[in-house]
Structures are given as C-alpha cells and as structure tokens.
Amino acid sequence: MVAALDADIRAGDYATARADWVAAHDAWSQLGAAYDAFGDDGTAIDGTADSLPLGDADPAFTGFHRVEYGLWHGEAVNTLVRFADRLETDVAQLAGDFGGRQIEPLDLSIRAHEIVEDALRLDLDGTTDYGSGSTLATVDAELTGTTVILDLLKPILRSRYPGLAQTDRDLAIAQSDVRANAAHPLVVADISRLAADLAPVASICEPRRTS
C-alpha cells in the first residue's frame, strides 16, 4: 500500500494518493501499534510532531503523518516524495525487524487495552490529524485490531473474565457508532467504557504459577 502511495505522489496524483494514504494508514492502525509497541521503527512510521522543537516543520517529523500533512496542504511533489520514499523504507525496515518475532499472550493482552487508550488520548482529541480528517477511520481500524487481539485471547479469558460478554458488546457498540459517524461525545463515551472493560485483561492473562 505504501508503494502505491509513493508512486501516486511521484506522479503528482494527489487525489489518488490521499485515498491510498487512508487505506495504508488504516492497515497500519489495525496492527495495534500503541504505546511505542514497535519502538523507534514505529515512531518513524507513525509519530507526530508534538514533541519536536519545530513542530510540523521539524526535519525529524517523518512517516504517515508527515506525508498526510504534505498531501492535505498542497506540498510540492519534489518535497513530499522524499517523505513518501522514507515511509516506504521505514515500513520495509519494520517488516524485516519484526517479521519473524513471536508475540507472547501477555503482550497481546496489554496491547488490547493500550490500543483503545491511544484512540482516546491521541486520535479522538485531534492530536494525530494533520489534514486528512480521517480520525474515525483510524479509530475504526484500531477497534478492528482490538477485536482480533481479543479473539486470540478468548481461550484464556472465557474461564477467567466474567466481563467478557459485556466487553464484546461494548466493542460492537463502539465500532457501530464510529462507523455511523456518531457525535464526538458519544464516541468518546463508548471508547472510554471499552477502555475500562479492557483494563483488567492484562492481569487476567498473566501466567499463573502452579505448585
């Protein structure tokens, strides 16, 4: 997807590139890259300019959001293509670094809660919007990633977590409201409730010692 994005920027086809950007960023968001899950690789790919001295003009601002900024602010092709190239390289780097890595169930359980927390503290407050207006699409993708993780954990959770059925319901409600473009306060309330549901999941999934 990022290769198509890069190619369309090179061709100066920003209309198609914007659609490619949303599709590629949604695919990234489904991975659950919350709370620095991928370390420096993840920051390079999806970091914001918030902590940088020069903000969105800082040379260290790269990745999806730097490309987003350029696409939706009419940046010249010869400038923006450098960041699109860098994004494609960084995604390939991440694939090489993490492609064969196994993820422990406890890591997954932590990730389920953190994805939803990131949606609250970054996406729904507008921090990660650099012009595309695709916040709800991002949150939808994050909820899809949360669903996948929760499904993987259900063999453990079914016998240990009485709140699992309610969590499933709240997750479905949240995603339905996001897809219906519901009012912002309702979506925030939905995601806040879901975050509370998922808060105990990590401790529940922690390996138990047997004597």
N, C-alpha and C positions, 0 to 999 in steps of 0.2 A: 504493500500500500504506500509506503513512504517513497518507493521508487517511482510510482505513478505520480505522486505529489511533486517530486523533484522534476520529473520530465515535463509536467504541465507548467511549472514555474519557468523552466528554461524556455518553453515555447511561448511564454507570455500569456497563457490562457488562465487567467486568474479565476474566472468563473468556475471552471472545472477543478482547478487547484483547490478552491475553497471547499467544494464538495469532497474532494479527496482528503483534505485536511480533517474534516469532521469524521469521515469514515475511519481514517487511520488513528485519530485520537480516541475515538470510541473503542477501537480494538485494543489500544494501549490501556485504556481505563478499565476494561474488563479483566486485565491481568491482576488488578488489585495492588498497584504499586504505591501503597500508602506508607506513611511514616518512614520514608527512606528505605523501603524494602530492598531496593536494588543499589543502595549506596550512591557512590559518585556517578555510576552509569545512569541511574535513574534521574539524578539531578540534572545531568547534561541533557537528558531526553525530555524531561517534563518539569524542570524547575521554573520558578517565577523570578521576576526582577525585584521582588520586595526587599530583599536584604542587600542588594547591590548598591554601591555608592552613587552610581549614575542612573539608577532605575532602569527603565526600558532602553536607555541609550548606552548602557554599560556593555563593553565588549565581551564580558563574561556571561551575558544573557544569551543563551542558546536554546535549541530544542524546539519542541512543538509550539510553545507559547511565543517564542521569538519569531517563528515562521508565521504564526497566527497574526501577530502584530503587523508584520510586513504586508501580509495578504489583505488585511482589512483596513490598512492605512495607505494603500497605494504605493508601497515602496518600489523603487526601480528594480527591474529584473536582475541587473548585474550586481546589486547589493544583496537582494533576497536569496538568490541562488546559492550564495556561499553558505547561508544558514541551512538551506534545504540539503545541500551536499553534506554538511556537518551532521545534520539529523540522521540522514541515511547511514552515514559511517557509524554514528553512535549506536543506532539500533542494531547494526550488524555486530558491533563490539559486544553489546549486551547479550545477543544470541550466542556468541561464542563463549562468553564468560559463564552464562547460566544454563546453557543448553542441556548439559548432562547432569545438572545438580538435582539431587533428591531433596524434597521438602518434607520436614517432619510434621506429623499431625498437630503438635503443639504450635508450631509456627503458623500453620493454617488457621488454627483457632484464634490466635492473636490477630491474624490478618483480617478475619471476618469482621471483628469489631472496629479495627483501625480504618478499614475502607470506608465504613459508614461515618466514622468520626471525621475523616478527611473531607467527605462530602459536606459535612456541616461547617467545619472550620475554614475551609478553603473555597469550595465551589459555590455553595449557596450564599456565601457572603460577598461574592463577586471578585474575590482575590485572583482567581485563575482565568478571568475573562479579559482577553486582550483584543476584543473586537468582534469575535465570531457570534456572540450571543448564544452559544451552544451549551450553556451550563446544564440545562435539563437533560440534554442528550448525554452529557458526561455523567451526570448522576444516574441516569437510566443504565448506562453501561456499567457503572460501579455496582449498582444493585444486582445486575446480571452476574457480575463476578462474585458478589456476596452469595448469591443463590448457589452458584457452582461449588463454592467452598463449603457452604452449609450442607449441601447434599453429600459431599465427601465425608463430612464429619458425623452424619446421622447414625451410622452403625455404633458410634460411641455415645452420642447424645440421647438416643431413644431410651436407653435404660437409666440415664443419669440426670436428664434435664426435664423436669415437669413442664417447663415453659416453652418447650419446643414447638408445640402446635400453635401457640399464640404468636411465637416468633415468625413462623411460616405465614400466618395470617397477616401480621403487621408488615412483613416484607412484601406480600402480594398487594396490600393496600397502598403502600408507599410507591411501588412501581406503577400501579394503576393511576395514581394521582399525578405522578411525574409524567407519564405518557399522555395524560389528559390535559397537560399544561395547567394544572390546578393553581389556585392562588398561592403566592410565595409563602405566606404564613402557614397554610395548610401543609405544604410540602415540608417545611422546616419542622412542624409538629410531628409529621409522620416519621421523618428521619431521626428526630430526637427520641421518639418512642422506640424505634428499632435499635438505636444505639444502646438504650437501656436494656432491651431484651438481650442483646449480644454481649453485654459487659461481662456476665459470668461464664461465658462459653470457654474462655481460655483456661480458667481454673478447673472447670469441669473436665476438660480434656487432658489435663495434666496427668502424666503417667502415675499410676498408683502402685505403691510398694506392696508386695505380698510377703508374708512371713514364711 
